[in-house]
Amino acid sequence: DARVTQTPRDKVTEMGQEVTMRCQPILGHNTVFWYRQTMMQGLELLAYFRNRAPLDDSGMPKDRFSAEMPDATLATLKIQPSEPRDSAVYFCASGLFTMAYNEQFFGPGTRLTVL
Amino acid sequence: AQKVTQAQTEISVVEKEDVTLDCVYETRDTTYYLFWYKQPPSGELVFLIRRNSFDEQNEISGRYSWNFQKSTSSFNFTITASQVVDSAVYFCASSYGNNRLAFGKGNQVVVIP
């Protein structure tokens, strides 16, 4: 049963520290998404990639967030420096998109707490 | 702009009752897809159903059914004979642009045994 995996599952850090979250998409999927979930804003799209190329990262604060796909099996989301307002659950999702639109499959999320 | 509205924030039902979740979407796209996802207490988002905009036939899949009405931009979701395991947050979503999804705020469903 193929699944999206994310590490770490939980992260507690202090303000100003660097945070790196990792995602392994489902093998064969060509599109990877990063979302952030908070009580106030709900689910927000931060960035996404198609065939490892960034398509849109307009949802991310550019000065502190960065997203990359070093290879087809790894996507990373980095926050430097972290701030308390970054506390949220960060989800990675992947999907196979061709002519039709197919569903996105979500990972278990990384719960980030910035003190 | 893409917008998905789920008006009911929390819905409580007694086990075996049916529960219907309302979803209204706004889109400028002529072709789009609509989804329902479930987020149980464990936190993972689970895909439930997908419907494309050019097929308004309503369907039933097990205890799930959905009612898509393009004329009113609504995509409602029903769980029949609810069970405690159905307790979760349910999200409606609409596709836009290049395979992106806009999510509603979610409906918290509580099934009381």
Interface residues (C-beta under 8 A of the other chain):
Chain A: T31 F33 G42 L43 L45 Y48 R50 L55 D56 V89 F91 A93 G95 F97 A100 Y101 N102 E103 Q104 F105 F106 G107 P108 G109 R111
Chain B: Y33 F35 Y37 S42 G43 E44 L45 V46 F47 R50 N52 F91 S95 G97 N98 N99 R100 L101 F103 G104 K105 G106
